[in-house]
Amino acid sequence: MNDAVHLRYGRTDRAVQQYRQLLCEAPANTEGIYLLGVAMSQSGFSALAKINFERAVMIHPLVAGFHRGLGNACRDVGDVVAASAAFEAAVRLDPREAENHNAFGLLQRELGNVEEALAAFRTGLALEPENEGLGYNSAMTLQLSGRLEEAVRGYDVVLDRNPNQVDAINNRARALHELGRVEEATLGFHRLLVWAPG
């Protein structure tokens, strides 16, 4: 099982060990540095992940994915200024990558910048209309900002593509309940009970 496969299947402890061994042999291997950061992040060591992403960015500052990884780590440690700068760099370097817009949008939502978040999600969806995460994040942002009718329509799009998206089913039902559409909401909550009894 190679390093990338260890990460894919959640064996982050093994991945960390492999990447550290690789970097002992080739300290400037930026892909290894970046993937060690990913493994550290997935293991909950955000501060250590941030250090590795910073190293990767320092060696290869024109790789958008390295900046996005750094942005995620900065957000996890509470450094929203650095996170915003990193996500902006990722978008600037690769504006055709939908996940760069998604990451920037999520941070903007956390900061309460609803319109900026929605704009980022819209841009990402224009690039990848089938991207479930972007659609869900957009709908959830609308719901959190009180735009419930729009949120329900957004969740409908997500559920048309993936009828088993539990979070979308749950949040759609909650939005319907807030709108006073109790019967529709009840159907959604019942659907959840079928999927996750008890």
Salt bridges, closest charged atoms under 4 A:
GLU54 OE2 - LYS50 NZ 2.72
GLU110 OE2 - ARG75 NE 3.70
GLU115 OE2 - ARG147 NH1 2.87
GLU130 OE1 - ARG161 NE 3.27
GLU149 OE1 - ARG181 NH1 3.18
GLU150 OE2 - ARG147 NE 2.91
ASP156 OD1 - ARG172 NE 2.54
GLU184 OE2 - ARG181 NE 2.79
